[in-house]
Structure formats: C-alpha cells, structure tokens
Amino acid sequence: MRVIVTRPQPEADRWVAGLARQGFDAAALPLIAIAPVRSAEARERLQAAWQQLAGRAALMFVSANAVQHFFAARPATVPWPWASGTLPHCWAPGPGTAQALVDAGVPAQAVVSPPADAAQFDSETLWPLVSPGLRAGQQVLVVRGSGADGQPAGRDWLAGRLAACGVVVDTVAAYARQAPVWSAAEHALAQQARQGAIWLFSSSEAVGHLQGLAPGSWAHARAVATHPRIADAARAAGFGVVCTSRPALDAVVASIESIR
C-alpha cells in the first residue's frame, strides 16, 4: 500500500523514513513549499520584531518552520533574550514545534506546549495552558508564515482569544508558504496515487493545493488527516475514505492500518 506524504520538506522526508521503518511504501509529494520571506518590507518587519522583544509576555510559534526561520533572522546586534533571568515564554501548539524551540536554544522551562499524548495539537488545546497567566495590557507576538500576498496567514482563533482578554497581539511572518512547482515525475506520482493510495494530510491548505495541481476525482483515494478541520477539507475535495488521526507517527500508522 502506497502512502503519499504531503508535508513540506524536510519534514516529508523524515515522515517517509519513519513510515518506511514501519514497513510502508511511502513517498514524499510536498503540497506546501516553504521559503524565506522575500520582500524588503517583510524582512524589515522580521528584523524589527527581534528589536522589540523586550517586554513581550510570550512569543507564539505556529510551527517548527516558524521557529527555524524566526531564529535564523535574528540580527547579530540583538542579545540572546533568554540569557538573563527573565525568560519570555514561547508557546507551541505541538511537540514538533516545542522541540524546534529547544533545538534553537530556548530553555525547556520557557516552552509551553500541550503534552505529547494530547488528543489534538492546536491553539484550542494550548489555550487552557497559557490563559490562566494572562493579564490585560500584556504583549504577545505571533510568529507564522505568509500567504501568496506576503501578508501573515493562518487561523486567528488564538489572536481573538488573546484580544478578548485585553492582550495586545502583534503578528510577524517569518517564512513564506506557497503552492509547490511540481516536476513531471511528481505530476505522474499524483496521477498514479489517485487509485487506492493513502494520502497523509497535515494541512487544509495542502488539500487545496492538490486540487489546483491535480484537478479531477479523488473518489478512489483514501486520506489520513491529522486534524478534524483537515479531514473536512479532504472530504470536501472528494476523497472516498477519510480518517482523522493524532499527528504522531504511531497514531498515523494505526490509522493507515485501519483503512488499508
């Protein structure tokens, strides 16, 4: 049974290797391309975000990519914020983002994230962990990706909850998300995978990009989605069988086994 991994690189290759160790015929077909922000304005905003870290109550990182690109953009003139006794908290929606923060040098005690056995890894699961310590007037910076227009993109659920508590929310795009440019071999792989393959989706945006890159019927393909919202997008795209799974390898493997 072929499993198509649609995560961005290099995550896709790590998932392919993990699934291969479990005995699956897995192939990477990224449906989101990740790149540094390109415009001078976006780069300036990213630099300014580093210059203005003092006084932030917390930094919210939406993904491991947000972590990696934000820390790669740190100006040499900005002192390491976690060098003093005052540790700005870093929020992460899941263990992958939390680990990326630790790998970037953030002390583990400054990272707030749902436990590895949480039912979901998202803002809703993170909220009960961070909301008790919030006060009106505090400042939180949300670090995320940008869309095709160069503006910060993504869900505003957490920003809405913060604003309702009187917290001042700023947002900065640390990287750009866009549809990939497929090679002829990748187009051929997608066509072959219409019949019977299991597609692993970790983003509703990826489902939308697939519809643009390979329009047509997906009624004979199956999907494992790592969040109910993503599962809804796969069903709307016409996938014949859709299963929702926790976004951990063992859970994804169990979900694949259940529909293979």
Disulfide bonds with the S-S distance in Angstrom:
none
